[in-house]
Amino acid sequence: MKALVTGGAGFIGSHLVDQLVKQGVDVVVVDDLSMGNVDNIKNQDAVTIYIEDVRNEMFMQALLQKEKFDYIYFLAAVASVADSIERPSETHEINHNAVLKTLEYIRTAKLPLKQFLFTSSAAVYGNLPELPKKEDSRVSPLSPYAIDKYATERYVLAYGELYDLPTVCVRFFNVYGPGQNPSSPYSGVLSILTDCLENNKPFTLFGDGSQTRDFIYIEDVIQALWLITIKAAHHQVFNIANGRELALNDIIKTYEMVAGHELSINRTEGRLGEVKRSVADISKLVKLGYVADWSLESGLTRYWEGAEYAASRS
């Protein structure tokens, strides 16, 4: 089996690459390293890595034609809502057009494929009041990032149905775990909290902390992606989450307990376009056999222990 992981040197991508290698899959990574790092990939000797931009059509088409991948995991993206507001046109080129052009080449070149998996986001749901968020819930994307993710989902699923391609989409909720870069503008709130707790830095809290999220530990994410792969789930969207709604204030308290000391907090106004409440219905994923193994406390404990170990070796 042969797999392509775009964005494979990033946080989620590198963990997926490690899992695929463990399963005996021949893995090729394409990453421009704008937010990833090759060192995130543990088994580099077993992986072919191209430092390239997914917008490079000639490169991507030549690679697809040469390798004839069984599985394609499209994770490459501008992954920040704030960044997409600053750079909407560039975001669209990466988050939408690059995916569409890849699918179009697969279609026109009639490349054999077992699965094309596109990674979307819970951001597509926006601030609509219905909770928990189901895959068929109404959507209200509030940013260029969310708009592109939703539009691309529709294309991916339509290509699957219209041209008999084995496509599937997943909507990541709030993923955390080892390998997140707290200094990156794309970083999740838990990696920033980790950095602040570890280095006694003040944490900037946007809004009053009542905003809620559904946090999922990285190992549960990889379990879900692998399950969707082996179950050959096609022409569907899956929420990938823990299924629990937690307020940021409560998350901070839990992390303070895990770390053993309090956090210094600077409060400021909420961010433009930020979703207020978010929690997933994961029943579709559970029907495939998914079980969330990591609670927030257990995940944060592992995350904190890893951060402390890394700091002791630096």
Helices and strands as residue ranges (DSSP letters): E 2-6, H 11-22, E 26-30, G 38-40, G 44-46, E 47-50, H 57-67, E 71-74, H 81-86, H 88-92, I 93-97, H 98-108, E 115-121, G 122-125, H 144-163, E 167-172, E 174-176, H 189-199, E 203-206, E 212-213, E 215-217, H 218-230, E 237-240, E 246-247, H 248-259, E 265-268, H 283-287, H 296-313
